[in-house]
Amino acid sequence: MTLIQLTPGTGGMYCGSCLRDHALVTALRKRGHQALMVPLYLPLALEEADPPADAPIFFSGVNVYLEQKLPWFRGAPRWLHEWLASPKLLKWAAGKAAKTRPEELGELTLSMLRGEQGNQAREVEELLDWLKQHEKPDAVCLSNSMLVGLVRRIKTELRVPVLCSLQGEDAFLDALPEATRASCWQTLGERAREVDLFVAPSRYYAELMARRLAVPLDRVRVVYNGIDLAGYAPAAEPPEPPVLGFFARLCREKGLDTLVEAFIALRRRDQVKDLKLRVGGTCTPADEPFVNSLRDRLKAQGLLGSVEFHPNLDRAAKQTFLRSLSALCVPALYGEAFGLYVIEALASGVPVVQPRHAAFPELIEATGGGALYEPGNLSALVQQLEDLLLNPILARSLGTAGRKAVLEKFSVDSMAQEMVKTIQEVL
């Protein structure tokens, strides 16, 4: 098969969706398919030092923004349009984009969802012109439902089916300003009817988005996310003293402050002697004030010396980080569609403790690699962590079971195989 994968880039920060899409495209190529990854908005931030470029960047973030804010710019000369899409300029813009918030993007989001009827219609046509110059794909895959504004023109011009992944868009949409939130959801639902098939990373998220988009559940398939297992391995021995870990974006929504409070409580109880905390993951400029406030909190408790922060790690450093943990916990506050960090920790033989909501019960059931606690209950979290950290034999057992399940069900090869079946079903 020949496939086109459209994926928004983030510029300077690692993004689970980008990593998932890149791993999928790589695995499809190894299986003999022609898969082309086309970046949108900003450069893709991947875990390779110099990831290969399949295509130029379309919907340049600078052009998209100016087309929204300045009506005259929509007819700007081509040379200016191309200059503002240069990789160097977009790398600079990526730092600015990291500081934007959903509350500031309502009108722009609505315009993008309207596709050829929005202020970025010029970008839609430029992408289509480029796609038509290449071999006609058998199908086009969208990284997330925020790109459904492209579907109508893709199907009209290329006459191929379009599949769309669902990867946690609801949290962003729900954070939009009230003035545009309902319109965005309505437009998304209308455009979603044109998608041939949706692909969700969990049963939980398939049911949630089918309901919110008002599409029949039989138009959504579940394909679990998978990871490239190369380099993931358990430590020879558990760390001593024990190490509690966090690996996700360093923000409030992922519950980092909750885990810091749990760590403080554990140290006060002093049952797990000399417990350490290691925090890793993406940290954008917008996250730094929040992280600094946590440093101040830990310092006031006399515990800053027992905590390490490791932001923005590359692949090898991330794998070393995960191997150094006794347990991982990301107390996400919102409905996480999957939680790739759960699978990455289990691939490293590290058990997880997660809230009993969203996709986490499904992942724990599928892997047997951890425990759940009642969300919003700090005492329950502290007790669950303490029970696990005080029982290294149980922790090792859960980590081993979780790793075995990941090897069997959550590899990138398994994901690619299921995606091929899904695409063939549409074809």
Buried (B, 14 or more C-beta within 10 A) or exposed (E): BBBBBBBBBBBBBBBBBBBBBBBBBBBBBEEEBEBBBBBBBBBBBBBEEEBEEBBBBBBBBBBBBBBBEEEEBBEBEEEEBEEBBEEEBBEEBBEEBBEBEBEEBBBBBBBBBBBBEBBBBBBBEBBBEEBEEEEEBBBBBBBBBBBBBBBBBBBEBBEBBBBBBBBBBBBBBBBBBEEBBEBBBEBBBBBBEBBBBBBBBBBBBBBBBBEBBEBEEEBBBBBBBBBBBEEBBBBEEBBEEBBBBBBBBBBBEBBBBBBBBBBBBBBEEEEBEEBBBBBBBBBBEBBEEBBEEBEEBBEEBEBBEBBBBBBBBEBEEBBBBBBBBBBBBBBBBBBBBBBBBBBBBBBBBBBBBBBBBBBBBBBBEBBBBBBBBEBEEBEBBBBBBBBBBEEBEBBBBBBBBBBBBBBEBBBBBBBBBBBBEBBEEBE
